[in-house]
Structure formats: structure tokens, C-alpha cells
Amino acid sequence: MLKKPKILVVGSFMMDLIASTSRAPQSGETVIGKKFQTAPGGKGANQAVQCARLGAQVTMVGQVGDDAFGKIMTDTAAAAGVDVSHVSVDKTESSGVGHILLEVTEHGAQNRITVCPGANFTLTVEDVAWLKDEIKNFDLVMMQFELPMEVVESVAQWAHDAGVIVMINPAPAAPMSDKLLSCATYLSPNEHEAAILANHSIRVDNGINFDDVDVVSKAFQARGVGNLIITMGENGSIVAGKDGIHHTHCVKMPHVADPTAAGDSFVAAFCTGLTAGLPQGEALAFASHTAAITVSRMGAMPSLPTVAEVQSLLRERGYTGFDPAALDALK
């Protein structure tokens, strides 16, 4: 019997400003775009909203500016069921913004993202110090790298000391201390972030090169990472650790509208499934089906599916790893 997990997300809010074009401009070049839209996002907020839509009890800790974007983002998260009572407001700094260039062709959509952190980067360890005593009340804490690293390291240490599962999504890629890695129960980079952090690329020209995966995995294991999850877009995901390397196939959709937030959706669904009671392999399959729906829609938060929608896709694709009816416990 699955249970509703209690998940803490310490992370970012970013208002995504999305410009769609059929061709990305070269340096110094101007092109005519196809469409512009805004959508609330930020890796932390995306993951919090996805967990909530999948049935978890979610508390979000972060910071926005005293502006319209900040209110829209916190209101959107709250409407999804996220507890935003611990999201603070910096009256001297703007809310974070993600500038997204979405190149849409007959082959699919690719994004290029520039993040301006704003109020996310003025959050301090003192602002979140109350978590040191409260973090024990959560099943799992999720963090990313759109906050100051000292905040991430401190919260990870408090969670680790309290015996709480720690998911570190190292995005965007940044240098990580051995202290942080020693606190991570799971580390979940995408293939580009893994290559940067391990200084070794994973080739996918003719399918995934598992020799490369082995090199990357061992680089992280040498620094104390026990559970490495690498998301690889249309090539699925890899779990690598002391039990070897396991590949989970991507769940393909007829149309890819926007890959923004696909990784956030995947990681959040995995964490929700795992802490709800699914075995690791089944939690990964749950995550793959969740992310598949996300890429078929535009925007970050607006694209994140509900547990009922994921149930429907699991049934449609004939998934047999677990009975999708078990997810009723999360509704």
C-alpha cells in the first residue's frame, strides 16, 4: 500500500520568458521569432509543484522578489497544493528569471536557457536555519543549484544528520564539495551535467556507450556517491552504483512540444514514487511516464501532469511493473 510522502524542496523560483523560433540566431544575428510567452518555473518550484500534483505533501523553502513575478510564482505553486508559507520575499532584489530560447523544428524542440537568479541568490543559511530542527519531519529533501551553495550544503548536512533521504539535482552544473557529496543519498544530473562534473562525456551516437557510463559512474563513486541517476532525454535514464548499471528506456510521445522542466518532472516523480513506497526500478518507470507527458506540453509548471494523468498513460502503454491503480493512494 502506497502512502502520501512528506517532501521538502529547498530551491528556486524563476519566471520563464520563452521565445520560440524555427532557428536559433548566430552571434550578432537577429531572427524573427514565432511566439513569446511567460510561464512560472525555477527548478525548485517545478519539482515542488510536480511532487504536489503527484500526491505528495510538499513544503517549499525559497525566496522571490517583491514584484508581480514573485506573486504569480508563489500563487501558482500554492494552487498546486504546495505549502509556500516558508517562501520569503526580498524587497531589494527582483525575482529570478529564466530566459528560454526554444528552437522548434520538424525534428522536435531544443532549448537554450539563461538564468538570472535574482532573489534566489540572496537567500542565506540564517534564513533557513529553522530547518535544522524541523527537517527530521520529512521523508525526503530535494535541492538543486539555483540557490547559494552554502545553503544547499547546510540543508544537506542537516538532513543527512537526521537520517532523511537527500536528493541533489546538480543543475546547473557547479563544483561540488566532498562534504556535499557525502550527504547525498541520490545525485541526479542529466548527461551534460554528468559530463561536466565527471570530466567525461557519454557518447550516444549508436545508442548509449556503457563504457563511458562506467567511467562517469566510477568518478562519482570515488567521491562517495552511492546512487547516481543520469537523465538522458530520449535515451532514457541510467542508474549506476554498487549494484551495477541499469538502463530505463524513455517513454516516447507522438509530439515533443517543449523539453523545459522534463528533468525536474522526472526527478520529482522519482522522489515521490520512491518515498510513497515504490521500489527503485518502478519509481524510475513512474518518473519516465511522468516526464513523457511534460515534454508533450509547453511551459514549465503548466506542463507538469497530475497523478491521474500519469495513471492514464501507464495504462495506455500497458505498463506491468505495478498496477497503476496503486497510485489511487496518492490522490
C-alpha positions as CSV (number, residue, x, y, z in Angstrom):
1,M,0.0,0.0,0.0
2,L,1.5,3.3,-1.0
3,K,1.4,6.3,1.3
4,K,1.4,10.1,0.8
5,P,5.0,11.2,1.4
6,K,6.2,14.4,3.1
7,I,8.7,16.1,0.8
8,L,10.7,19.3,1.4
9,V,12.0,21.2,-1.6
10,V,14.6,23.9,-0.9
11,G,15.1,25.6,-4.2
12,S,14.5,28.3,-6.7
13,F,11.6,30.2,-8.3
14,M,12.2,31.6,-11.8
15,M,9.8,33.2,-14.2
16,D,10.4,31.7,-17.6
17,L,10.4,34.1,-20.5
18,I,10.0,31.8,-23.6
19,A,10.8,32.9,-27.1
20,S,10.1,30.2,-29.8
21,T,11.9,30.3,-33.1
22,S,12.5,28.0,-36.0
23,R,16.2,28.7,-35.9
24,A,18.4,30.0,-33.1
25,P,20.4,33.1,-34.1
26,Q,24.1,33.0,-34.5
27,S,26.3,35.5,-32.7
28,G,25.4,39.0,-33.8
29,E,22.4,37.8,-35.8
30,T,18.7,38.7,-35.3
31,V,15.9,36.3,-36.3
32,I,12.2,36.6,-36.3
33,G,10.6,34.5,-33.6
34,K,7.4,32.6,-33.8
35,K,5.9,33.1,-30.3
36,F,6.6,34.6,-26.9
37,Q,5.0,33.5,-23.6
38,T,5.7,33.5,-19.9
39,A,5.4,30.6,-17.5
40,P,6.2,30.2,-13.8
41,G,9.2,27.9,-13.2
42,G,12.5,27.5,-11.5
43,K,14.0,24.1,-10.8
44,G,12.9,24.1,-7.2
45,A,9.4,25.3,-7.8
46,N,9.0,22.9,-10.8
47,Q,10.0,20.0,-8.6
48,A,7.8,21.1,-5.7
49,V,4.7,21.5,-8.0
50,Q,5.3,18.2,-9.7
51,C,5.6,16.3,-6.4
52,A,2.3,18.0,-5.2
53,R,0.5,17.2,-8.4
54,L,1.5,13.6,-7.9
55,G,0.0,13.5,-4.5
56,A,2.9,14.3,-2.1
57,Q,2.6,16.7,0.8
58,V,5.1,19.3,-0.2
59,T,6.8,22.2,1.6
60,M,8.8,24.7,-0.4
61,V,11.5,26.9,1.0
62,G,13.0,29.6,-1.2
63,Q,12.9,33.3,-2.0
64,V,11.3,35.7,-4.5
65,G,11.4,39.4,-5.1
66,D,8.7,41.9,-4.1
67,D,7.2,42.0,-7.6
68,A,4.5,40.7,-9.9
69,F,6.6,37.7,-11.0
70,G,7.1,36.7,-7.4
71,K,3.4,36.7,-6.6
72,I,2.5,34.8,-9.7
73,M,5.0,32.1,-9.0
74,T,4.1,31.6,-5.3
75,D,0.4,31.7,-6.1
76,T,0.8,29.1,-8.8
77,A,2.8,26.8,-6.5
78,A,0.1,27.3,-3.8
79,A,-2.7,26.5,-6.2
80,A,-0.9,23.2,-7.0
81,G,-1.0,22.3,-3.3
82,V,2.5,23.3,-2.2
83,D,2.9,24.9,1.2
84,V,4.6,28.2,0.4
85,S,4.4,29.7,3.9
86,H,8.2,29.4,4.2
87,V,8.9,31.3,1.0
88,S,10.4,34.6,1.9
89,V,10.4,37.9,0.0
90,D,13.5,40.1,-0.7
91,K,12.2,43.7,-1.0
92,T,15.6,44.8,-2.5
93,E,16.0,42.3,-5.3
94,S,13.9,41.2,-8.3
95,S,12.5,37.7,-8.7
96,G,14.6,35.2,-10.6
97,V,14.1,35.0,-14.4
98,G,14.9,32.2,-16.9
99,H,15.4,33.4,-20.5
100,I,14.5,30.4,-22.7
101,L,15.1,30.2,-26.4
102,L,13.1,27.4,-27.8
103,E,14.2,26.2,-31.3
104,V,11.3,24.3,-32.8
105,T,11.9,22.3,-36.0
106,E,10.4,19.3,-37.7
107,H,12.7,17.1,-35.7
108,G,11.4,18.4,-32.3
109,A,12.3,21.1,-29.9
110,Q,15.6,22.1,-28.2
111,N,16.0,24.7,-25.6
112,R,18.8,27.1,-24.6
113,I,18.4,28.7,-21.1
114,T,20.0,31.6,-19.4
115,V,19.2,32.0,-15.7
116,C,19.2,35.4,-13.8
117,P,18.9,34.2,-10.2
118,G,17.8,37.5,-8.6
119,A,16.3,36.9,-5.1
120,N,17.1,33.2,-5.2
121,F,20.8,34.1,-4.6
122,T,20.2,36.4,-1.7
123,L,18.7,33.5,0.5
124,T,21.1,32.9,3.4
125,V,21.8,30.0,5.7
126,E,20.4,32.1,8.6
127,D,17.1,32.4,6.6
128,V,16.7,28.6,6.6
129,A,18.3,27.8,10.0
130,W,14.9,26.8,11.4
131,L,15.1,23.7,9.2
132,K,17.9,22.2,11.4
133,D,15.3,21.2,14.0
134,E,12.3,20.6,11.6
135,I,13.9,18.6,8.8
136,K,13.5,15.3,10.6
137,N,9.8,15.5,10.0
138,F,10.2,15.0,6.2
139,D,10.7,11.8,4.2
140,L,13.0,13.4,1.7
141,V,14.6,16.7,0.9
142,M,15.2,17.8,-2.8
143,M,17.7,20.5,-3.8
144,Q,19.2,22.0,-6.9
145,F,22.0,24.5,-7.7
146,E,19.9,27.7,-8.4
147,L,20.5,28.7,-4.7
148,P,23.7,29.7,-2.9
149,M,25.9,26.6,-2.5
150,E,26.3,27.3,1.3
151,V,22.5,27.0,1.7
152,V,22.5,23.7,-0.2
153,E,25.4,22.3,1.8
154,S,23.9,23.3,5.1
155,V,20.5,21.8,4.5
156,A,22.0,18.6,3.0
157,Q,24.1,18.2,6.2
158,W,21.1,18.7,8.5
159,A,19.0,16.2,6.5
160,H,21.8,13.7,6.4
161,D,22.4,14.0,10.2
162,A,18.6,13.5,10.7
163,G,18.5,10.3,8.6
164,V,16.4,12.0,5.9
165,I,16.8,11.0,2.2
166,V,18.7,13.7,0.3
167,M,18.2,14.2,-3.5
168,I,20.7,16.5,-5.1
169,N,19.9,17.6,-8.6
170,P,23.2,19.3,-9.6
171,A,21.7,21.7,-12.1
172,P,23.0,23.9,-13.4
173,A,26.3,22.1,-13.1
174,A,28.7,23.6,-10.5
175,P,31.7,22.3,-8.5
176,M,30.6,20.1,-5.5
177,S,32.5,19.7,-2.3
178,D,33.2,16.2,-0.9
179,K,31.1,17.4,2.1
180,L,28.0,17.8,-0.1
181,L,28.5,14.6,-2.0
182,S,28.9,12.6,1.3
183,C,25.4,13.8,2.3
184,A,23.7,12.9,-1.0
185,T,21.6,9.8,-1.0
186,Y,20.9,10.3,-4.7
187,L,22.7,12.5,-7.2
188,S,20.7,13.2,-10.4
189,P,22.5,15.1,-13.2
190,N,21.5,15.0,-16.8
191,E,24.0,13.6,-19.3
192,H,25.5,17.1,-19.9
193,E,25.9,17.9,-16.2
194,A,27.3,14.5,-15.6
195,A,29.9,15.0,-18.3
196,I,31.0,18.4,-16.8
197,L,31.1,17.1,-13.3
198,A,33.0,13.9,-14.1
199,N,35.1,15.4,-16.9
200,H,34.0,12.6,-19.3
201,S,31.2,12.6,-21.9
202,I,28.8,9.8,-22.5
203,R,28.6,9.0,-26.3
204,V,25.1,8.2,-27.7
205,D,25.8,8.1,-31.4
206,N,24.8,4.5,-31.8
207,G,23.0,4.0,-28.6
208,I,24.4,4.7,-25.1
209,N,28.0,3.9,-24.7
210,F,28.1,2.0,-21.4
211,D,31.9,2.1,-21.2
212,D,31.5,5.8,-20.9
213,V,28.8,5.4,-18.3
214,D,31.1,3.2,-16.3
215,V,33.8,5.8,-16.3
216,V,31.4,8.5,-15.2
217,S,29.9,6.3,-12.5
218,K,33.3,5.4,-11.1
219,A,34.3,9.1,-11.0
220,F,31.3,9.8,-8.8
221,Q,31.7,6.6,-6.7
222,A,35.2,7.6,-5.9
223,R,33.8,10.7,-4.3
224,G,31.3,8.8,-2.2
225,V,28.2,8.9,-4.4
226,G,26.3,5.6,-3.9
227,N,23.3,6.2,-6.1
228,L,23.8,8.1,-9.4
229,I,20.8,8.7,-11.7
230,I,21.6,10.2,-15.1
231,T,18.7,11.5,-17.2
232,M,19.4,11.3,-20.9
233,G,16.4,12.7,-22.7
234,E,15.2,10.5,-25.5
235,N,17.8,7.9,-24.5
236,G,16.1,7.3,-21.2
237,S,17.8,7.2,-17.8
238,I,20.7,5.4,-16.2
239,V,21.1,4.3,-12.6
240,A,24.6,3.5,-11.7
241,G,26.1,2.4,-8.4
242,K,27.4,-0.5,-6.3
243,D,24.7,-2.8,-7.9
244,G,25.9,-2.1,-11.4
245,I,24.4,-0.1,-14.3
246,H,20.7,-0.3,-15.1
247,H,19.0,1.5,-18.1
248,T,15.4,2.6,-18.2
249,H,14.0,3.4,-21.6
250,C,12.5,6.7,-22.5
251,V,8.7,6.8,-22.8
252,K,8.2,8.3,-26.3
253,M,5.3,10.7,-27.1
254,P,4.0,11.5,-30.5
255,H,5.0,15.1,-30.3
256,V,7.7,16.9,-28.2
257,A,6.4,20.5,-27.6
258,D,8.9,21.7,-25.0
259,P,11.6,19.8,-23.1
260,T,11.8,22.6,-20.4
261,A,11.2,21.1,-16.9
262,A,11.4,17.5,-18.2
263,G,14.3,16.7,-15.9
264,D,12.5,18.4,-13.0
265,S,9.4,16.4,-13.7
266,F,11.5,13.1,-13.8
267,V,13.4,13.7,-10.6
268,A,10.3,14.9,-8.7
269,A,8.3,11.9,-9.8
270,F,11.1,9.5,-8.9
271,C,11.3,11.0,-5.4
272,T,7.5,10.9,-5.0
273,G,7.3,7.3,-6.1
274,L,10.2,6.2,-4.0
275,T,9.0,7.8,-0.8
276,A,5.5,6.7,-1.5
277,G,6.7,3.1,-1.4
278,L,7.6,2.0,-4.9
279,P,10.8,0.0,-5.4
280,Q,13.5,2.0,-7.2
281,G,13.0,0.4,-10.6
282,E,9.3,1.0,-10.5
283,A,9.8,4.6,-9.3
284,L,12.1,5.2,-12.3
285,A,9.4,3.9,-14.7
286,F,6.8,6.1,-12.9
287,A,9.2,9.0,-13.5
288,S,9.7,8.2,-17.2
289,H,6.0,8.2,-17.8
290,T,5.6,11.5,-15.9
291,A,8.3,13.2,-17.8
292,A,6.9,12.0,-21.1
293,I,3.7,13.9,-20.5
294,T,5.7,17.0,-19.5
295,V,7.7,17.2,-22.8
296,S,4.4,17.0,-24.8
297,R,3.3,20.3,-23.4
298,M,4.5,23.9,-23.4
299,G,6.0,25.7,-20.4
300,A,7.5,24.6,-17.1
301,M,4.9,24.4,-14.4
302,P,1.9,24.4,-16.8
303,S,3.3,21.2,-18.4
304,L,3.6,19.1,-15.2
305,P,1.0,16.3,-15.0
306,T,-1.3,15.0,-12.2
307,V,-1.1,11.5,-10.8
308,A,-4.4,10.7,-12.7
309,E,-2.8,11.7,-16.0
310,V,0.3,9.5,-15.3
311,Q,-2.0,6.6,-14.3
312,S,-3.8,7.0,-17.7
313,L,-0.5,6.9,-19.6
314,L,0.7,3.9,-17.7
315,R,-2.5,2.0,-18.6
316,E,-2.4,3.2,-22.2
317,R,1.2,2.0,-22.7
318,G,0.4,-1.3,-20.9
319,Y,2.9,-0.9,-18.1
320,T,3.0,-4.1,-15.9
321,G,5.7,-3.3,-13.3
322,F,3.0,-2.3,-10.9
323,D,-0.8,-1.9,-11.0
324,P,-1.5,1.8,-11.8
325,A,-4.5,1.5,-9.5
326,A,-2.0,1.5,-6.6
327,L,-1.5,5.2,-7.3
328,D,-5.0,5.9,-6.1
329,A,-3.5,6.1,-2.6
330,L,-1.8,9.4,-3.8
331,K,-5.0,11.1,-4.9
